């Protein structure tokens, strides 16, 4: 565990890793400032070499001392580590969420969104989320990185996107997706607005669940009350705005031959994403 003031750390970083210090200084000086976010310029960030604080500073500084600490420690870097630290039942199982077991021993089972039933196994890890389900032997949990690499090689969205995705204006959650359609739950924060945008390959249907939404669709602007809906045709410039002091919630149904997040053209955006 490292403890230091920011000024002393920067002083030592400049002394022992001046190239990293310069990259960080340039990145901070060049921050791209939006209304709610600050973005590090990608080109400057990529120019900084990768190194840990251990190697870059702590192994070289003459300004550090070591203080012994008598405490338990676990990095919780893998699912078997979670099993080690969690409370267990009489069969050695660490269970979390809606889990049903029969003849299961020494296992870690976690459910986040539905019932998980496990029978007749031991020494396994089962982790269920709304995105995916992982099943592995406790001794093989480090192999998860190979599965992630396979997802990336297959260009699957699971490697980069969760079902619940946060945006500067709020969040969206994919509730259902099949060829030709997708259903999302959208939350727009108080005073926030999506970009003025269009889609070339999909139409959208919006139904307000909570709050009052200000809708822009081509040359029209109107409000939608709870339980009211509207249709956004393919190729229409549209925007969703929350002018109130409370979040609004919307169900969006997308219909089209292609529903990827990259089918978007932005014309105006308060978060500088045009």
C-alpha positions, 0 to 999 in steps of 0.5 A: 500500500502506498501513501503520499501527497500528490506533490511528492509523488509528482516530484519523484515521478519527474525525477525517475520517469520524466517521460511519463511525467511529461505525458501526464502533464501534456494530457492534463493541459490538453483535456477536452472539456465537455459540459459534464465530462473531461476527456484525455486526448487519445493521442497523448495518452497513447504516447505514454509508456506503460509502467507500474508505480512500483517500477517507475518510482517506488523502487528508485526513490530515496524518499520512501520508508516502509511501515509494517502492517499486521492485517489480512490481505487479498487482492480479490483478483479472481473468482476463487479469491471471492470464494476464499473470503466469503462466508460459507455454508455447511458444505463449503459453498459461498452463495450469493443471490437467488441460488438453489443447490443440491449435493454441491460442495466447495463452490462459489455461486453468484446470481444477479438477475435470475434463479441459478440451480446447481446440482451434483458438482464440487469446486466450481465457480458459477457467476450469472449476470444479465450479460452472460453466465460463467461456469468454470472449475475453481482451479481454472478461473484464470482462464477467463482471460482466454474467453475474453480474448475469444470474444474480442477475436469474434468481435462480440459486443460482450467484450466492450458493452454491458447490458447496462451502459452509462452515457453522459446524459444517463444510461440505457439497458438492453432488455431484449434483442433479436434479429430485426428488433431491440428493446431498451430501457432509457434513463435521461438525467435531469436537465440532460439531452441526447445528441441531435442524431439520425440512424440510417438503418433503424426506426425507433418507437419511444414510450414514456414511463416516468416524467415528461420528455421533450422530443425533437423529430425533424422540424417538430418539437413536442412533449410526451407525458407518461404512457404516451408514445411516438415514432421516429422514422429511419433517417429522421433527425431526432433528439430526446431532452429532459427539461425537468428536475427529475430523471425520465424513463423511456422504453425504446423499441428499435426496428431495423436490419441493423441495430449496432451502436455505430449506426448514428450520425450526430449533428449537435451534442452538448458533450462534444461527441459530434 
